[in-house]
Amino acid sequence: MEMNQKGFCGSYREEEVTFLMRRLHLNATPLDDRERLIQSGESHYSEMIGPEDAPTRERLRLFRDCLGSNADRMAADICTLADGMAASAEDGDLAVVSIARAGTPVGVLLWHRLREAYPEIAAKHFSISVIRDRGMDYAAVRKIMEIHAPKNLRFVDGWTGKGTIADELTNSISGWKEAPQDLSPGLWVPLDVCGAAEFAASSCDYLIPSTLLGGTLSGLVSRSVLPRGEEGGSEFHGCVPLDSLRRYDLSRWFIEEMMRRLRKIPVGETPPANASAGAPRREVTFRFLDEMLARQNLRDRNRVKLGIGETVRVLLRRKPRCVFLSDSANPVDADLIRRLAALRNVPVETEDGLAFDALAVIADA
C-alpha cells in the first residue's frame, strides 16, 4: 500500500507532514482517574487519553505573550537545527522523523526551512509515535525506510527534559533485531536541557511557544495511544483526532507566523556547533533527579518533570503537587509559569541554585 494511503496530515497541509499513526476513537479518562490508574500501575499512560478542551482566553493570552517574547529565539534555533541537519545529509536526501506530538510543529518548520534554504536536499517529514517504556513505533519506521535509506533518518523532538524519549529511541533501536547498522537513534532538538540529544541548537532553557496549546497547535492530533498488548506489532501506534477543536486550531497559523520570522534569518555559511552538553550534563541531571526524589519522598522518577517545557506540560494536563523555579530562570518565562500555576492553584517555590530553571512534582493520585 502506498505511503499516502496509510498516513494522514491532520490539519496541516498534505505536503508538510505525514502522520504514520492509526486514528482511533477513545473516550477521555477524567484526570483524577487517570492519575490513579497510572500511579497504581493498573494502566499505562499510553492506554488512556486525558480530556483536551478548547484553550481558555487566559491560555491564549499566555500563548500570545510567550510568542511575543520567545518566537524569535525559537526561529533562530530552528534555523540552526536545519543548518546542522543539512550538513549531515548524504545523497541529497533527508527524512525528518518528528516525535508526535511535541516534535511535530518543529518537524514542519524544519521541513519548510530545509526546502527553502537547501533546495538541493529532497526532504520529507513524517511524524511517528515513541512511548516511554513501550518504545518507538517499529511499523512506522519500517514504512519510512521503504523509501528512505536508514542513514538519512533524523529523529526530531520539541525539547528534552530528563532525556526519556532519547533513551527510548536508543533502547528501541539497540533491541530491534531488524535495525540496520546505519540507523542512528540520535535525537535532534532545538533545545536540550539535559544533555541527551545527538544535536541541539541550544541548551539554555526557555519556553517554546508551541508547548502551551497542545493539539490545537500540533495538527489536531492527540498524544500517542497504544492499547495494551500491541507493543512492537505490525500496526502503527494510535492517536485520537481532535476534530471537535477545529474552530480553535492554530496549527497552520503558527507555521506561517514562525516562517515569517525564519525567512529573516540568513542561511549559515558554516556548519553550526552542537550545543548539546552531552554526558556531563546527563550526570548532573540524574544526580539532581535523585536529590529531588529524596526531598519529595518519592521513588517513581516519572513523578518529577525537569525543565520549563515539561513543567508547563504538567501544569496543562497532569495533577501537579508543586512547581519549583530557579532564581536564575528567565523572568518572562518564570512569570508565565506562575500565571499558569495560579490557574491550577499550584504552589510555586523559588529556590537558589537549582540545576534546572523549572521542575514540577506530580501529586499523589
C-alpha positions, 0 to 999 in steps of 0.5 A: 500500500502506498505511503499516502494511503496509510498516513494522514496530515491532520490539519496541516497541509498534505505536503508538510507532514505525514502522520504514520499513526492509526486514528482511533476513537477513545473516550477521555479518562477524567484526570483524577482517574487517570492519575490513579490508574497510572500511579497504581500501575493498573494502566499505562499512560499510553492506554488512556487519553486525558480530556483536551478542551478548547484553550481558555482566553487566559491560555491564549493570552499566555500563548500570545505573550510567550510568542511575543517574547520567545518566537524569535529565539525559537526561529533562530534555533530552528534555523540552526537545527536545519543548518546542522541537519543539512550538513549531515545529509548524504545523497541529497536526501533527508527524512525528518522523523518528528516525535508526535506530538511535541516534535511535530510543529518543529518537524514542519518548520524544519521541513519548510526551512530545509526546502527553502534554504537547501533546495538541493536536499529532497526532504520529507517529514513524517511524524511517528509515535515513541512511548516511554517504556513501550518504545518507538513505533517499529511499523512506522519506521519500517514504512519510512525506510521503504523509501528512505535509506536508514542513514538519512533518518533524523529523529526530531523532538520539541525539547528534552527534559530528563532525556526519556524519549532519547533513551527510548529511541536508543533502547528501541533501536539497540533491541530491534533485531531488524535495525540496520547498522546505519540507523542512528537513534540520535535525537535532534532538538532545538533545545536540550536541557539535559544533555541527551540529544545527538544535536541541539541548537541550544541548551539554555532553557526557555519556553517554546511557544508551541508547548502551551496549546497542545493539539490545537497547535500540533495538527489536531492530533492527540498524544500517542495511544497504544492499547495494551498488548500491541507493543512492537506489532505490525500496526502503527501506534494510535492517536485520537483526532481532535476534530471537535477543536477545529474552530480553535486550531492554530496549527497552520497559523503558527507555521506561517507566523514562525516562517515569517520570522525564519525567512529573516534569518540568513542561511549559515555559511558554516556548519553550526556547533552542537550545543548539546552538553552531552554526558556531563550534563546527563550526570548532573541531571540524574544526580539532581533527579535523585536529590529531588526524589529524596526531598519529595519522598518519592521513588517513581522518577516519572513523578518529577518533570525537569525543565520549563517545557515539561513543567508547563506540560504538567501544569496543562494536563497532569495533577501537579503537587508543586512547581519549583523555579530557579532564581536564575530562570528567565523572568518572562518565562518564570512569570508565565509559569506562575500565571499558569500555576495560579490557574491550577492553584499550584504552589510555586517555590523559588529556590537558589541554585537549582540545576534546572530553571523549572521542575514540577512534582506530580501529586499523589493520585 
